[in-house]
Amino acid sequence: METGERLETAVEREVLEETGLVVRAGALAEVFQRIMRDAEGRVEYHYVLADYVCKVISGEPKAADDASRVDWFRIDKLGDLLLTEGTREVIERVYARHS
């Protein structure tokens, strides 16, 4: 996020930069945090994540510099993916509320 940038604008910009998709940020879906600890148990990173429901306006998905690939997945196939702890549950909760 850039100084003075609205969250919705940052979401739209980041999605475009990282996937090639033009989206419109809609409802704030969920805010959650992830605390990552080092080998000694000390907090190394503490992320606060704000997820938005977005509508794809245009573009074809393509991976950018920090992703090896981009693809669409059915909700019932999430279990087949290697995801960060807690990610699947967030996606399923948001999907249930907004589908």
N, CA, C and O of each residue as an XYZ file, in Angstrom:
396
protein
N       0.831     -1.157      0.000
C       0.000      0.000      0.000
C       0.886      1.235      0.000
O       1.939      1.261      0.638
N       0.453      2.240     -0.714
C       1.229      3.471     -0.774
C       0.592      4.534      0.114
O      -0.622      4.530      0.318
N       1.397      5.433      0.637
C       0.904      6.493      1.507
C      -0.214      7.262      0.821
O      -0.054      7.718     -0.311
N      -1.346      7.407      1.504
C      -2.483      8.142      0.969
C      -3.377      7.335      0.046
O      -4.393      7.844     -0.427
N      -3.017      6.085     -0.218
C      -3.797      5.236     -1.118
C      -4.926      4.556     -0.342
O      -4.698      4.003      0.734
N      -6.129      4.599     -0.883
C      -7.260      3.916     -0.269
C      -7.060      2.406     -0.384
O      -6.443      1.932     -1.338
N      -7.575      1.656      0.575
C      -7.430      0.205      0.557
C      -7.950     -0.405     -0.742
O      -7.291     -1.257     -1.337
N      -9.128      0.028     -1.180
C      -9.729     -0.527     -2.397
C      -8.849     -0.265     -3.625
O      -8.703     -1.129     -4.489
N      -8.276      0.912     -3.690
C      -7.387      1.261     -4.795
C      -6.126      0.403     -4.756
O      -5.647     -0.052     -5.794
N      -5.594      0.185     -3.561
C      -4.405     -0.657     -3.408
C      -4.704     -2.092     -3.840
O      -3.882     -2.725     -4.504
N      -5.870     -2.603     -3.468
C      -6.260     -3.960     -3.872
C      -6.305     -4.057     -5.391
O      -5.731     -4.979     -5.971
N      -6.977     -3.120     -6.034
C      -7.113     -3.139     -7.490
C      -5.748     -3.048     -8.174
O      -5.489     -3.757     -9.147
N      -4.879     -2.176     -7.665
C      -3.537     -2.014     -8.248
C      -2.707     -3.281     -8.063
O      -2.073     -3.754     -9.007
N      -2.710     -3.825     -6.858
C      -1.913     -5.021     -6.578
C      -2.390     -6.223     -7.390
O      -1.569     -6.987     -7.898
N      -3.697     -6.398     -7.519
C      -4.212     -7.513     -8.316
C      -3.761     -7.361     -9.767
O      -3.333     -8.333    -10.389
N      -3.854     -6.155    -10.303
C      -3.404     -5.916    -11.681
C      -1.912     -6.221    -11.822
O      -1.502     -6.909    -12.757
N      -1.102     -5.708    -10.892
C       0.346     -5.910    -10.966
C       0.731     -7.380    -10.844
O       1.651     -7.835    -11.524
N       0.042     -8.123     -9.989
C       0.452     -9.497     -9.697
C      -0.251    -10.557    -10.532
O       0.228    -11.689    -10.607
N      -1.385    -10.220    -11.169
C      -2.116    -11.236    -11.939
C      -2.465    -10.798    -13.352
O      -2.838    -11.638    -14.171
N      -2.356     -9.507    -13.665
C      -2.766     -9.014    -14.972
C      -4.261     -8.801    -15.101
O      -4.740     -8.475    -16.188
N      -5.009     -8.975    -14.029
C      -6.463     -8.815    -14.064
C      -6.872     -7.433    -13.572
O      -6.383     -6.958    -12.546
N      -7.772     -6.792    -14.312
C      -8.385     -5.543    -13.860
C      -9.613     -5.943    -13.051
O     -10.508     -6.616    -13.562
N      -9.653     -5.527    -11.792
C     -10.773     -5.870    -10.911
C     -11.357     -4.621    -10.278
O     -10.714     -3.573    -10.225
N     -12.576     -4.749     -9.804
C     -13.220     -3.735     -8.968
C     -13.343     -4.333     -7.578
O     -13.962     -5.382     -7.398
N     -12.756     -3.668     -6.602
C     -12.849     -4.130     -5.219
C     -14.250     -3.833     -4.704
O     -14.742     -2.709     -4.804
N     -14.873     -4.850     -4.158
C     -16.211     -4.706     -3.590
C     -16.155     -4.697     -2.079
O     -15.430     -3.907     -1.473
N     -16.924     -5.578     -1.481
C     -17.052     -5.635     -0.023
C     -15.762     -6.107      0.646
O     -15.042     -6.960      0.128
N     -15.499     -5.527      1.805
C     -14.432     -6.039      2.658
C     -14.909     -7.391      3.162
O     -15.916     -7.474      3.866
N     -14.194     -8.449      2.807
C     -14.642     -9.804      3.111
C     -14.247    -10.237      4.518
O     -15.066    -10.781      5.259
N     -13.009     -9.997      4.876
C     -12.532    -10.450      6.177
C     -11.196     -9.789      6.484
O     -10.391     -9.542      5.586
N     -10.972     -9.508      7.751
C      -9.684     -9.023      8.227
C      -9.178    -10.081      9.198
O      -9.895    -10.489     10.112
N      -7.955    -10.515      9.000
C      -7.383    -11.485      9.918
C      -5.888    -11.235     10.035
O      -5.308    -10.468      9.266
N      -5.283    -11.887     10.997
C      -3.855    -11.692     11.196
C      -3.129    -13.020     11.176
O      -3.690    -14.067     11.497
N      -1.888    -12.949     10.796
C      -1.036    -14.133     10.776
C       0.254    -13.754     11.491
O       0.928    -12.793     11.119
N       0.582    -14.517     12.514
C       1.799    -14.284     13.286
C       2.761    -15.430     12.987
O       2.460    -16.594     13.248
N       3.908    -15.087     12.443
C       4.919    -16.081     12.062
C       6.058    -16.017     13.074
O       6.589    -14.947     13.368
N       6.418    -17.176     13.594
C       7.473    -17.244     14.605
C       8.731    -17.893     14.027
O       8.660    -18.710     13.109
N       9.886    -17.512     14.583
C      11.144    -18.114     14.153
C      11.353    -19.438     14.891
O      10.483    -19.878     15.643
N      12.490    -20.061     14.677
C      12.777    -21.378     15.263
C      12.767    -21.362     16.792
O      12.510    -22.386     17.424
N      13.046    -20.204     17.380
C      13.056    -20.089     18.839
C      11.691    -19.674     19.398
O      11.539    -19.515     20.609
N      10.715    -19.501     18.531
C       9.378    -19.139     18.980
C       9.130    -17.642     19.094
O       8.051    -17.226     19.515
N      10.112    -16.826     18.726
C       9.941    -15.372     18.774
C       9.175    -14.906     17.542
O       9.306    -15.489     16.466
N       8.385    -13.870     17.700
C       7.631    -13.329     16.571
C       8.608    -12.742     15.561
O       9.403    -11.859     15.882
N       8.532    -13.250     14.337
C       9.381    -12.774     13.260
C       8.609    -11.818     12.350
O       9.126    -10.781     11.934
N       7.356    -12.188     12.049
C       6.479    -11.358     11.216
C       5.082    -11.368     11.826
O       4.628    -12.377     12.366
N       4.418    -10.229     11.728
C       3.025    -10.132     12.167
C       2.276     -9.386     11.072
O       2.414     -8.172     10.924
N       1.485    -10.126     10.311
C       0.741     -9.563      9.190
C      -0.712     -9.322      9.589
O      -1.321    -10.144     10.274
N      -1.254     -8.206      9.160
C      -2.687     -7.958      9.242
C      -3.175     -7.923      7.801
O      -2.733     -7.088      7.012
N      -4.087     -8.832      7.456
C      -4.543     -9.007      6.080
C      -5.997     -8.590      5.950
O      -6.843     -8.988      6.751
N      -6.277     -7.795      4.947
C      -7.648     -7.368      4.653
C      -8.008     -7.927      3.281
O      -7.440     -7.517      2.269
N      -8.950     -8.861      3.252
C      -9.370     -9.490      2.000
C     -10.654     -8.845      1.494
O     -11.577     -8.572      2.262
N     -10.692     -8.611      0.201
C     -11.854     -8.005     -0.448
C     -12.437     -8.964     -1.473
O     -11.714     -9.741     -2.096
N     -13.746     -8.902     -1.638
C     -14.405     -9.594     -2.738
C     -14.248     -8.690     -3.952
O     -14.588     -7.508     -3.899
N     -13.734     -9.242     -5.045
C     -13.488     -8.443     -6.240
C     -14.226     -9.025     -7.441
O     -14.469    -10.229     -7.526
N     -14.573     -8.139     -8.359
C     -15.179     -8.553     -9.624
C     -14.152     -8.336    -10.721
O     -13.580     -7.253    -10.841
N     -13.921     -9.370    -11.524
C     -12.992     -9.246    -12.646
C     -13.665     -8.441    -13.748
O     -14.762     -8.779    -14.195
N     -13.004     -7.379    -14.181
C     -13.510     -6.513    -15.246
C     -12.921     -6.936    -16.594
O     -13.636     -7.019    -17.593
N     -11.614     -7.201    -16.613
C     -10.969     -7.610    -17.858
C      -9.599     -8.203    -17.554
O      -9.113     -8.173    -16.423
N      -8.996     -8.742    -18.611
C      -7.648     -9.269    -18.502
C      -7.620    -10.785    -18.491
O      -8.629    -11.452    -18.261
N      -6.444    -11.299    -18.743
C      -6.171    -12.733    -18.690
C      -5.170    -12.966    -17.575
O      -4.165    -12.261    -17.494
N      -5.426    -13.946    -16.711
C      -4.502    -14.164    -15.599
C      -3.112    -14.577    -16.072
O      -2.952    -15.449    -16.926
N      -2.105    -13.913    -15.480
C      -0.717    -14.283    -15.750
C       0.110    -13.988    -14.502
O      -0.109    -12.987    -13.821
N       1.052    -14.861    -14.217
C       1.888    -14.717    -13.030
C       2.867    -13.566    -13.199
O       3.418    -13.364    -14.281
N       3.080    -12.819    -12.135
C       4.045    -11.716    -12.145
C       5.296    -12.145    -11.376
O       5.559    -13.338    -11.229
N       6.058    -11.176    -10.890
C       7.372    -11.469    -10.326
C       7.373    -12.277     -9.036
O       8.366    -12.947     -8.753
N       6.303    -12.247     -8.238
C       6.357    -13.000     -6.982
C       5.403    -14.192     -6.965
O       5.043    -14.686     -5.896
N       4.996    -14.652     -8.140
C       4.149    -15.838     -8.249
C       4.670    -16.702     -9.394
O       5.064    -16.194    -10.443
N       4.665    -18.005     -9.176
C       5.129    -18.895    -10.229
C       4.022    -19.229    -11.223
O       4.293    -19.572    -12.374
N       2.754    -19.125    -10.762
C       1.641    -19.368    -11.670
C       0.355    -18.773    -11.130
O       0.225    -18.512     -9.934
N      -0.581    -18.566    -12.024
C      -1.913    -18.055    -11.678
C      -2.919    -18.983    -12.341
O      -2.748    -19.375    -13.495
N      -3.967    -19.331    -11.608
C      -4.991    -20.202    -12.181
C      -6.289    -20.021    -11.409
O      -6.296    -19.456    -10.315
N      -7.373    -20.499    -11.976
C      -8.683    -20.499    -11.323
C      -8.919    -21.896    -10.760
O      -8.570    -22.893    -11.392
N      -9.512    -21.966     -9.571
C      -9.806    -23.246     -8.947
C     -11.235    -23.261     -8.431
O     -11.736    -22.262     -7.915
N     -11.878    -24.401     -8.578
C     -13.199    -24.578     -7.990
C     -13.043    -24.634     -6.477
O     -12.023    -25.096     -5.964
N     -14.054    -24.165     -5.773
C     -13.997    -24.130     -4.314
C     -13.799    -25.535     -3.734
O     -13.138    -25.686     -2.707
N     -14.356    -26.553     -4.372
C     -14.223    -27.912     -3.848
C     -12.849    -28.523     -4.141
O     -12.596    -29.661     -3.743
N     -11.966    -27.805     -4.818
C     -10.623    -28.283     -5.104
C      -9.560    -27.615     -4.235
O      -8.369    -27.872     -4.412
N      -9.976    -26.765     -3.303
C      -8.997    -26.073     -2.452
C      -8.136    -27.046     -1.660
O      -6.964    -26.773     -1.400
N      -8.714    -28.179     -1.276
C      -7.967    -29.177     -0.516
C      -6.797    -29.766     -1.282
O      -5.886    -30.342     -0.686
N      -6.818    -29.625     -2.600
C      -5.728    -30.144     -3.435
C      -4.534    -29.192     -3.503
O      -3.481    -29.554     -4.028
N      -4.693    -27.988     -2.980
C      -3.658    -26.958     -3.100
C      -2.828    -26.854     -1.827
O      -3.319    -27.115     -0.729
N      -1.575    -26.473     -1.987
C      -0.707    -26.186     -0.853
C      -0.917    -24.721     -0.498
O      -0.476    -23.834     -1.230
N      -1.589    -24.463      0.622
C      -1.923    -23.099      1.032
C      -1.343    -22.805      2.406
O      -1.135    -23.713      3.211
N      -1.086    -21.544      2.662
C      -0.645    -21.110      3.982
C      -1.720    -21.444      5.001
O      -2.912    -21.366      4.702
N      -1.306    -21.813      6.194
C      -2.243    -22.183      7.256
C      -3.326    -21.112      7.428
O      -3.022    -19.924      7.538
N      -4.574    -21.539      7.450
C      -5.702    -20.638      7.646
C      -6.299    -20.074      6.367
O      -7.423    -19.573      6.384
N      -5.567    -20.146      5.255
C      -6.034    -19.549      4.004
C      -7.286    -20.236      3.482
O      -8.236    -19.570      3.072
N      -7.291    -21.557      3.495
C      -8.456    -22.302      2.996
C      -9.714    -21.923      3.763
O     -10.767    -21.694      3.168
N      -9.603    -21.857      5.076
C     -10.769    -21.545      5.903
C     -11.316    -20.146      5.604
O     -12.530    -19.947      5.565
N     -10.429    -19.194      5.398
C     -10.862    -17.836      5.056
C     -11.590    -17.841      3.716
O     -12.666    -17.255      3.594
N     -11.018    -18.494      2.718
C     -11.643    -18.549      1.393
C     -13.026    -19.193      1.496
O     -13.988    -18.690      0.916
N     -13.128    -20.288      2.221
C     -14.412    -20.987      2.333
C     -15.460    -20.135      3.051
O     -16.621    -20.117      2.644
N     -15.065    -19.431      4.113
C     -16.023    -18.557      4.830
C     -16.514    -17.435      3.927
O     -17.712    -17.158      3.866
N     -15.595    -16.795      3.232
C     -15.959    -15.669      2.359
C     -16.815    -16.170      1.192
O     -17.798    -15.527      0.823
N     -16.454    -17.280      0.629
C     -17.226    -17.860     -0.477
C     -18.664    -18.161     -0.032
O     -19.619    -17.865     -0.749
N     -18.801    -18.748      1.150
C     -20.132    -19.079      1.659
C     -20.999    -17.833      1.853
O     -22.206    -17.866      1.614
N     -20.379    -16.746      2.285
C     -21.135    -15.498      2.517
C     -21.465    -14.755      1.238
O     -22.481    -14.064      1.182
N     -20.636    -14.876      0.207
C     -20.785    -14.032     -0.990
C     -21.148    -14.781     -2.264
O     -21.166    -14.183     -3.340
N     -21.435    -16.058     -2.171
C     -21.790    -16.788     -3.398
C     -23.297    -16.896     -3.544
O     -23.783    -17.477     -4.515
